[in-house]
Amino acid sequence: MTELEKLADILHAKAFQLTIDTQKIIALTPISDSKKHTLQQLIKKSDIENDSTYQSFSYHLGHFLLVRTDINIAVLFWF
């Protein structure tokens, strides 16, 4: 188990790695295909192109925390 997976477990969250420019999502914790599709749609609607190191947003599906680890890579936690 990676450190990010351990953190997601402690936070009771799902964790994903997100490539910003392509919006490719890699699940770091198990998730169903339908939830992954929902997450992809949510990311397309979100403003993740800005230069913020952290972004937090809420939708009816839950709360999301996006943390940039690189200029083009982010970790997304879904609570």
Gaussian input, Z-matrix of N, CA and C with variables (Angstrom, degrees):
# hf/3-21g

backbone

0 1
 N
 C     1     B1
 C     2     B2     1     A1
 N     3     B3     2     A2     1     D1
 C     4     B4     3     A3     2     D2
 C     5     B5     4     A4     3     D3
 N     6     B6     5     A5     4     D4
 C     7     B7     6     A6     5     D5
 C     8     B8     7     A7     6     D6
 N     9     B9     8     A8     7     D7
 C    10    B10     9     A9     8     D8
 C    11    B11    10    A10     9     D9
 N    12    B12    11    A11    10    D10
 C    13    B13    12    A12    11    D11
 C    14    B14    13    A13    12    D12
 N    15    B15    14    A14    13    D13
 C    16    B16    15    A15    14    D14
 C    17    B17    16    A16    15    D15
 N    18    B18    17    A17    16    D16
 C    19    B19    18    A18    17    D17
 C    20    B20    19    A19    18    D18
 N    21    B21    20    A20    19    D19
 C    22    B22    21    A21    20    D20
 C    23    B23    22    A22    21    D21
 N    24    B24    23    A23    22    D22
 C    25    B25    24    A24    23    D23
 C    26    B26    25    A25    24    D24
 N    27    B27    26    A26    25    D25
 C    28    B28    27    A27    26    D26
 C    29    B29    28    A28    27    D27
 N    30    B30    29    A29    28    D28
 C    31    B31    30    A30    29    D29
 C    32    B32    31    A31    30    D30
 N    33    B33    32    A32    31    D31
 C    34    B34    33    A33    32    D32
 C    35    B35    34    A34    33    D33
 N    36    B36    35    A35    34    D34
 C    37    B37    36    A36    35    D35
 C    38    B38    37    A37    36    D36
 N    39    B39    38    A38    37    D37
 C    40    B40    39    A39    38    D38
 C    41    B41    40    A40    39    D39
 N    42    B42    41    A41    40    D40
 C    43    B43    42    A42    41    D41
 C    44    B44    43    A43    42    D42
 N    45    B45    44    A44    43    D43
 C    46    B46    45    A45    44    D44
 C    47    B47    46    A46    45    D45
 N    48    B48    47    A47    46    D46
 C    49    B49    48    A48    47    D47
 C    50    B50    49    A49    48    D48
 N    51    B51    50    A50    49    D49
 C    52    B52    51    A51    50    D50
 C    53    B53    52    A52    51    D51
 N    54    B54    53    A53    52    D52
 C    55    B55    54    A54    53    D53
 C    56    B56    55    A55    54    D54
 N    57    B57    56    A56    55    D55
 C    58    B58    57    A57    56    D56
 C    59    B59    58    A58    57    D57
 N    60    B60    59    A59    58    D58
 C    61    B61    60    A60    59    D59
 C    62    B62    61    A61    60    D60
 N    63    B63    62    A62    61    D61
 C    64    B64    63    A63    62    D62
 C    65    B65    64    A64    63    D63
 N    66    B66    65    A65    64    D64
 C    67    B67    66    A66    65    D65
 C    68    B68    67    A67    66    D66
 N    69    B69    68    A68    67    D67
 C    70    B70    69    A69    68    D68
 C    71    B71    70    A70    69    D69
 N    72    B72    71    A71    70    D70
 C    73    B73    72    A72    71    D71
 C    74    B74    73    A73    72    D72
 N    75    B75    74    A74    73    D73
 C    76    B76    75    A75    74    D74
 C    77    B77    76    A76    75    D75
 N    78    B78    77    A77    76    D76
 C    79    B79    78    A78    77    D77
 C    80    B80    79    A79    78    D78
 N    81    B81    80    A80    79    D79
 C    82    B82    81    A81    80    D80
 C    83    B83    82    A82    81    D81
 N    84    B84    83    A83    82    D82
 C    85    B85    84    A84    83    D83
 C    86    B86    85    A85    84    D84
 N    87    B87    86    A86    85    D85
 C    88    B88    87    A87    86    D86
 C    89    B89    88    A88    87    D87
 N    90    B90    89    A89    88    D88
 C    91    B91    90    A90    89    D89
 C    92    B92    91    A91    90    D90
 N    93    B93    92    A92    91    D91
 C    94    B94    93    A93    92    D92
 C    95    B95    94    A94    93    D93
 N    96    B96    95    A95    94    D94
 C    97    B97    96    A96    95    D95
 C    98    B98    97    A97    96    D96
 N    99    B99    98    A98    97    D97
 C   100   B100    99    A99    98    D98
 C   101   B101   100   A100    99    D99
 N   102   B102   101   A101   100   D100
 C   103   B103   102   A102   101   D101
 C   104   B104   103   A103   102   D102
 N   105   B105   104   A104   103   D103
 C   106   B106   105   A105   104   D104
 C   107   B107   106   A106   105   D105
 N   108   B108   107   A107   106   D106
 C   109   B109   108   A108   107   D107
 C   110   B110   109   A109   108   D108
 N   111   B111   110   A110   109   D109
 C   112   B112   111   A111   110   D110
 C   113   B113   112   A112   111   D111
 N   114   B114   113   A113   112   D112
 C   115   B115   114   A114   113   D113
 C   116   B116   115   A115   114   D114
 N   117   B117   116   A116   115   D115
 C   118   B118   117   A117   116   D116
 C   119   B119   118   A118   117   D117
 N   120   B120   119   A119   118   D118
 C   121   B121   120   A120   119   D119
 C   122   B122   121   A121   120   D120
 N   123   B123   122   A122   121   D121
 C   124   B124   123   A123   122   D122
 C   125   B125   124   A124   123   D123
 N   126   B126   125   A125   124   D124
 C   127   B127   126   A126   125   D125
 C   128   B128   127   A127   126   D126
 N   129   B129   128   A128   127   D127
 C   130   B130   129   A129   128   D128
 C   131   B131   130   A130   129   D129
 N   132   B132   131   A131   130   D130
 C   133   B133   132   A132   131   D131
 C   134   B134   133   A133   132   D132
 N   135   B135   134   A134   133   D133
 C   136   B136   135   A135   134   D134
 C   137   B137   136   A136   135   D135
 N   138   B138   137   A137   136   D136
 C   139   B139   138   A138   137   D137
 C   140   B140   139   A139   138   D138
 N   141   B141   140   A140   139   D139
 C   142   B142   141   A141   140   D140
 C   143   B143   142   A142   141   D141
 N   144   B144   143   A143   142   D142
 C   145   B145   144   A144   143   D143
 C   146   B146   145   A145   144   D144
 N   147   B147   146   A146   145   D145
 C   148   B148   147   A147   146   D146
 C   149   B149   148   A148   147   D147
 N   150   B150   149   A149   148   D148
 C   151   B151   150   A150   149   D149
 C   152   B152   151   A151   150   D150
 N   153   B153   152   A152   151   D151
 C   154   B154   153   A153   152   D152
 C   155   B155   154   A154   153   D153
 N   156   B156   155   A155   154   D154
 C   157   B157   156   A156   155   D155
 C   158   B158   157   A157   156   D156
 N   159   B159   158   A158   157   D157
 C   160   B160   159   A159   158   D158
 C   161   B161   160   A160   159   D159
 N   162   B162   161   A161   160   D160
 C   163   B163   162   A162   161   D161
 C   164   B164   163   A163   162   D162
 N   165   B165   164   A164   163   D163
 C   166   B166   165   A165   164   D164
 C   167   B167   166   A166   165   D165
 N   168   B168   167   A167   166   D166
 C   169   B169   168   A168   167   D167
 C   170   B170   169   A169   168   D168
 N   171   B171   170   A170   169   D169
 C   172   B172   171   A171   170   D170
 C   173   B173   172   A172   171   D171
 N   174   B174   173   A173   172   D172
 C   175   B175   174   A174   173   D173
 C   176   B176   175   A175   174   D174
 N   177   B177   176   A176   175   D175
 C   178   B178   177   A177   176   D176
 C   179   B179   178   A178   177   D177
 N   180   B180   179   A179   178   D178
 C   181   B181   180   A180   179   D179
 C   182   B182   181   A181   180   D180
 N   183   B183   182   A182   181   D181
 C   184   B184   183   A183   182   D182
 C   185   B185   184   A184   183   D183
 N   186   B186   185   A185   184   D184
 C   187   B187   186   A186   185   D185
 C   188   B188   187   A187   186   D186
 N   189   B189   188   A188   187   D187
 C   190   B190   189   A189   188   D188
 C   191   B191   190   A190   189   D189
 N   192   B192   191   A191   190   D190
 C   193   B193   192   A192   191   D191
 C   194   B194   193   A193   192   D192
 N   195   B195   194   A194   193   D193
 C   196   B196   195   A195   194   D194
 C   197   B197   196   A196   195   D195
 N   198   B198   197   A197   196   D196
 C   199   B199   198   A198   197   D197
 C   200   B200   199   A199   198   D198
 N   201   B201   200   A200   199   D199
 C   202   B202   201   A201   200   D200
 C   203   B203   202   A202   201   D201
 N   204   B204   203   A203   202   D202
 C   205   B205   204   A204   203   D203
 C   206   B206   205   A205   204   D204
 N   207   B207   206   A206   205   D205
 C   208   B208   207   A207   206   D206
 C   209   B209   208   A208   207   D207
 N   210   B210   209   A209   208   D208
 C   211   B211   210   A210   209   D209
 C   212   B212   211   A211   210   D210
 N   213   B213   212   A212   211   D211
 C   214   B214   213   A213   212   D212
 C   215   B215   214   A214   213   D213
 N   216   B216   215   A215   214   D214
 C   217   B217   216   A216   215   D215
 C   218   B218   217   A217   216   D216
 N   219   B219   218   A218   217   D217
 C   220   B220   219   A219   218   D218
 C   221   B221   220   A220   219   D219
 N   222   B222   221   A221   220   D220
 C   223   B223   222   A222   221   D221
 C   224   B224   223   A223   222   D222
 N   225   B225   224   A224   223   D223
 C   226   B226   225   A225   224   D224
 C   227   B227   226   A226   225   D225
 N   228   B228   227   A227   226   D226
 C   229   B229   228   A228   227   D227
 C   230   B230   229   A229   228   D228
 N   231   B231   230   A230   229   D229
 C   232   B232   231   A231   230   D230
 C   233   B233   232   A232   231   D231
 N   234   B234   233   A233   232   D232
 C   235   B235   234   A234   233   D233
 C   236   B236   235   A235   234   D234

   B1=1.4462
   B2=1.5387
   B3=1.3319
   B4=1.4627
   B5=1.5275
   B6=1.3063
   B7=1.4692
   B8=1.5332
   B9=1.3368
   B10=1.4655
   B11=1.5185
   B12=1.3087
   B13=1.4631
   B14=1.5199
   B15=1.3231
   B16=1.4641
   B17=1.5246
   B18=1.3318
   B19=1.4608
   B20=1.5220
   B21=1.3239
   B22=1.4670
   B23=1.5265
   B24=1.3229
   B25=1.4566
   B26=1.5321
   B27=1.3202
   B28=1.4654
   B29=1.5276
   B30=1.3277
   B31=1.4655
   B32=1.5295
   B33=1.3277
   B34=1.4762
   B35=1.5318
   B36=1.3362
   B37=1.4634
   B38=1.5179
   B39=1.3116
   B40=1.4587
   B41=1.5237
   B42=1.3217
   B43=1.4647
   B44=1.5203
   B45=1.3405
   B46=1.4540
   B47=1.5125
   B48=1.3147
   B49=1.4602
   B50=1.5199
   B51=1.3128
   B52=1.4532
   B53=1.5208
   B54=1.3262
   B55=1.4612
   B56=1.5202
   B57=1.3293
   B58=1.4587
   B59=1.5262
   B60=1.3333
   B61=1.4724
   B62=1.5262
   B63=1.3193
   B64=1.4676
   B65=1.5168
   B66=1.3290
   B67=1.4604
   B68=1.5267
   B69=1.3322
   B70=1.4519
   B71=1.5341
   B72=1.3236
   B73=1.4609
   B74=1.5224
   B75=1.3300
   B76=1.4592
   B77=1.5258
   B78=1.3182
   B79=1.4584
   B80=1.5241
   B81=1.3278
   B82=1.4600
   B83=1.5224
   B84=1.3186
   B85=1.4599
   B86=1.5249
   B87=1.3185
   B88=1.4705
   B89=1.5335
   B90=1.3415
   B91=1.4641
   B92=1.5235
   B93=1.3132
   B94=1.4592
   B95=1.5264
   B96=1.3129
   B97=1.4661
   B98=1.5267
   B99=1.3371
   B100=1.4692
   B101=1.5261
   B102=1.3394
   B103=1.4659
   B104=1.5258
   B105=1.3252
   B106=1.4667
   B107=1.5242
   B108=1.3244
   B109=1.4643
   B110=1.5327
   B111=1.3305
   B112=1.4639
   B113=1.5134
   B114=1.3120
   B115=1.4622
   B116=1.5258
   B117=1.3204
   B118=1.4687
   B119=1.5288
   B120=1.3251
   B121=1.4631
   B122=1.5200
   B123=1.3162
   B124=1.4553
   B125=1.5247
   B126=1.3135
   B127=1.4669
   B128=1.5233
   B129=1.3229
   B130=1.4682
   B131=1.5301
   B132=1.3363
   B133=1.4617
   B134=1.5252
   B135=1.3165
   B136=1.4636
   B137=1.5217
   B138=1.3035
   B139=1.4594
   B140=1.5212
   B141=1.3282
   B142=1.4609
   B143=1.5160
   B144=1.3067
   B145=1.4618
   B146=1.5253
   B147=1.3360
   B148=1.4619
   B149=1.5268
   B150=1.3063
   B151=1.4613
   B152=1.5242
   B153=1.3126
   B154=1.4638
   B155=1.5220
   B156=1.3193
   B157=1.4594
   B158=1.5224
   B159=1.3338
   B160=1.4569
   B161=1.5193
   B162=1.3176
   B163=1.4558
   B164=1.5160
   B165=1.3000
   B166=1.4455
   B167=1.5197
   B168=1.3197
   B169=1.4494
   B170=1.5211
   B171=1.3201
   B172=1.4655
   B173=1.5220
   B174=1.3024
   B175=1.4592
   B176=1.5188
   B177=1.3109
   B178=1.4569
   B179=1.5323
   B180=1.3248
   B181=1.4643
   B182=1.5184
   B183=1.3239
   B184=1.4500
   B185=1.5173
   B186=1.3141
   B187=1.4607
   B188=1.5245
   B189=1.3341
   B190=1.4556
   B191=1.5243
   B192=1.3182
   B193=1.4581
   B194=1.5169
   B195=1.3211
   B196=1.4560
   B197=1.5207
   B198=1.3250
   B199=1.4618
   B200=1.5266
   B201=1.3283
   B202=1.4686
   B203=1.5171
   B204=1.3114
   B205=1.4588
   B206=1.5283
   B207=1.3217
   B208=1.4572
   B209=1.5217
   B210=1.3087
   B211=1.4680
   B212=1.5263
   B213=1.3368
   B214=1.4600
   B215=1.5336
   B216=1.3094
   B217=1.4682
   B218=1.5191
   B219=1.3190
   B220=1.4579
   B221=1.5285
   B222=1.3125
   B223=1.4540
   B224=1.5162
   B225=1.3213
   B226=1.4503
   B227=1.5132
   B228=1.3307
   B229=1.4623
   B230=1.5218
   B231=1.3197
   B232=1.4637
   B233=1.5182
   B234=1.3410
   B235=1.4691
   B236=1.5119
   A1=108.45
   A2=116.11
   A3=120.46
   A4=110.34
   A5=115.14
   A6=120.07
   A7=110.81
   A8=117.48
   A9=120.16
   A10=111.54
   A11=116.97
   A12=120.27
   A13=110.60
   A14=117.29
   A15=120.99
   A16=110.65
   A17=116.05
   A18=119.80
   A19=110.94
   A20=117.57
   A21=121.26
   A22=110.57
   A23=116.97
   A24=121.11
   A25=110.86
   A26=116.64
   A27=121.36
   A28=110.69
   A29=116.56
   A30=121.94
   A31=113.12
   A32=116.95
   A33=121.97
   A34=109.80
   A35=114.87
   A36=121.72
   A37=109.93
   A38=115.79
   A39=122.26
   A40=106.56
   A41=117.22
   A42=120.65
   A43=110.29
   A44=114.74
   A45=121.90
   A46=109.67
   A47=115.46
   A48=120.55
   A49=106.04
   A50=116.26
   A51=121.72
   A52=109.73
   A53=115.84
   A54=121.24
   A55=105.85
   A56=116.81
   A57=121.73
   A58=113.02
   A59=118.39
   A60=119.43
   A61=113.00
   A62=118.55
   A63=120.60
   A64=112.71
   A65=117.09
   A66=124.75
   A67=111.85
   A68=115.82
   A69=121.84
   A70=108.72
   A71=115.62
   A72=121.44
   A73=109.31
   A74=115.42
   A75=121.33
   A76=106.63
   A77=116.69
   A78=120.59
   A79=109.59
   A80=116.19
   A81=121.43
   A82=110.79
   A83=116.13
   A84=123.31
   A85=107.27
   A86=118.25
   A87=120.29
   A88=112.81
   A89=114.54
   A90=121.23
   A91=108.10
   A92=116.17
   A93=120.34
   A94=110.27
   A95=116.47
   A96=121.31
   A97=111.27
   A98=117.21
   A99=119.65
   A100=110.81
   A101=117.54
   A102=119.56
   A103=110.86
   A104=117.13
   A105=120.00
   A106=109.77
   A107=117.27
   A108=121.53
   A109=110.06
   A110=116.72
   A111=121.04
   A112=110.61
   A113=116.48
   A114=121.50
   A115=111.07
   A116=117.51
   A117=121.20
   A118=110.82
   A119=117.01
   A120=120.78
   A121=111.05
   A122=116.42
   A123=121.80
   A124=111.29
   A125=117.06
   A126=121.63
   A127=110.65
   A128=117.31
   A129=120.39
   A130=111.16
   A131=116.61
   A132=121.00
   A133=112.29
   A134=117.98
   A135=122.28
   A136=111.43
   A137=115.08
   A138=121.48
   A139=108.82
   A140=116.48
   A141=119.94
   A142=111.46
   A143=116.82
   A144=120.79
   A145=112.22
   A146=118.41
   A147=118.55
   A148=110.99
   A149=116.82
   A150=121.98
   A151=114.12
   A152=118.46
   A153=120.84
   A154=111.38
   A155=115.64
   A156=120.38
   A157=109.90
   A158=115.89
   A159=122.01
   A160=109.05
   A161=115.58
   A162=121.04
   A163=107.31
   A164=115.44
   A165=121.44
   A166=107.82
   A167=117.10
   A168=119.66
   A169=110.02
   A170=114.80
   A171=121.50
   A172=110.04
   A173=114.83
   A174=123.17
   A175=106.69
   A176=116.78
   A177=119.64
   A178=111.85
   A179=117.74
   A180=122.34
   A181=113.10
   A182=117.30
   A183=120.66
   A184=111.58
   A185=114.59
   A186=121.51
   A187=108.82
   A188=116.41
   A189=122.42
   A190=109.70
   A191=115.83
   A192=122.22
   A193=107.48
   A194=116.38
   A195=122.95
   A196=108.08
   A197=116.40
   A198=122.02
   A199=107.53
   A200=115.77
   A201=119.38
   A202=109.78
   A203=115.61
   A204=121.00
   A205=110.94
   A206=115.46
   A207=123.16
   A208=106.04
   A209=117.22
   A210=119.62
   A211=111.79
   A212=117.38
   A213=120.68
   A214=113.25
   A215=118.02
   A216=121.67
   A217=109.35
   A218=116.06
   A219=120.95
   A220=108.44
   A221=114.41
   A222=121.37
   A223=106.22
   A224=116.58
   A225=122.52
   A226=108.76
   A227=116.12
   A228=121.44
   A229=108.10
   A230=116.01
   A231=123.09
   A232=107.54
   A233=116.17
   A234=122.12
   A235=110.72
   D1=129.83
   D2=-179.65
   D3=-76.75
   D4=168.09
   D5=178.64
   D6=-62.82
   D7=-37.41
   D8=178.12
   D9=-66.90
   D10=-37.70
   D11=176.68
   D12=-65.65
   D13=-39.33
   D14=177.09
   D15=-63.67
   D16=-43.70
   D17=178.54
   D18=-62.41
   D19=-43.75
   D20=178.16
   D21=-60.26
   D22=-39.51
   D23=178.46
   D24=-63.85
   D25=-44.34
   D26=178.79
   D27=-62.62
   D28=-39.73
   D29=-178.29
   D30=-81.72
   D31=-5.86
   D32=-174.53
   D33=55.93
   D34=48.67
   D35=-177.41
   D36=-129.11
   D37=162.45
   D38=169.56
   D39=-92.23
   D40=144.07
   D41=-178.19
   D42=-123.20
   D43=142.73
   D44=-178.31
   D45=-140.25
   D46=148.67
   D47=169.07
   D48=-100.50
   D49=133.53
   D50=-176.56
   D51=-123.93
   D52=126.63
   D53=171.36
   D54=-89.32
   D55=116.99
   D56=-170.63
   D57=-62.43
   D58=-50.69
   D59=-172.74
   D60=-68.48
   D61=-35.36
   D62=179.58
   D63=-97.52
   D64=-11.46
   D65=-176.47
   D66=57.28
   D67=33.23
   D68=176.23
   D69=-78.25
   D70=133.82
   D71=-177.73
   D72=-113.34
   D73=130.26
   D74=173.36
   D75=-117.47
   D76=118.52
   D77=-179.89
   D78=-73.85
   D79=126.65
   D80=176.45
   D81=-95.20
   D82=-15.77
   D83=173.44
   D84=-128.16
   D85=152.78
   D86=-176.29
   D87=-58.95
   D88=139.72
   D89=177.57
   D90=-153.02
   D91=147.96
   D92=179.62
   D93=-74.00
   D94=158.46
   D95=178.92
   D96=-61.50
   D97=-37.74
   D98=-179.25
   D99=-66.22
   D100=-38.64
   D101=178.03
   D102=-70.61
   D103=-34.73
   D104=177.09
   D105=-64.64
   D106=-41.01
   D107=177.57
   D108=-63.24
   D109=-43.53
   D110=177.58
   D111=-60.21
   D112=-42.48
   D113=179.06
   D114=-63.58
   D115=-41.12
   D116=177.86
   D117=-61.37
   D118=-41.19
   D119=178.47
   D120=-65.56
   D121=-40.05
   D122=178.67
   D123=-63.46
   D124=-42.93
   D125=-179.89
   D126=-65.04
   D127=-37.75
   D128=178.34
   D129=-62.10
   D130=-32.54
   D131=-178.79
   D132=-84.27
   D133=-15.70
   D134=-175.59
   D135=-87.88
   D136=157.33
   D137=177.92
   D138=-95.35
   D139=80.69
   D140=-179.35
   D141=-102.14
   D142=6.57
   D143=-178.68
   D144=-82.08
   D145=-12.86
   D146=-176.97
   D147=-73.77
   D148=176.80
   D149=-172.53
   D150=-92.05
   D151=13.78
   D152=-178.46
   D153=-64.93
   D154=140.89
   D155=176.11
   D156=-75.49
   D157=-37.95
   D158=178.91
   D159=-126.00
   D160=143.57
   D161=171.87
   D162=-139.75
   D163=140.94
   D164=178.86
   D165=-131.10
   D166=132.38
   D167=178.46
   D168=-148.77
   D169=150.64
   D170=-179.01
   D171=-120.29
   D172=141.67
   D173=174.20
   D174=-136.06
   D175=175.63
   D176=179.30
   D177=-63.39
   D178=-15.82
   D179=179.82
   D180=-85.15
   D181=-13.25
   D182=-179.33
   D183=141.25
   D184=-169.22
   D185=-179.37
   D186=-105.68
   D187=142.78
   D188=-177.42
   D189=-126.21
   D190=138.07
   D191=175.84
   D192=-125.68
   D193=120.62
   D194=-179.78
   D195=-108.68
   D196=125.44
   D197=-178.86
   D198=-124.15
   D199=117.23
   D200=177.70
   D201=-75.88
   D202=131.57
   D203=176.57
   D204=-108.10
   D205=-12.09
   D206=-178.19
   D207=-158.33
   D208=172.40
   D209=-179.31
   D210=-61.30
   D211=-30.14
   D212=-175.96
   D213=-121.92
   D214=4.20
   D215=-178.14
   D216=-123.40
   D217=138.86
   D218=177.17
   D219=-139.89
   D220=157.86
   D221=171.20
   D222=-110.41
   D223=133.23
   D224=-178.38
   D225=-117.26
   D226=126.33
   D227=175.23
   D228=-107.37
   D229=134.33
   D230=-179.42
   D231=-116.56
   D232=113.46
   D233=-179.17
   D234=-99.42

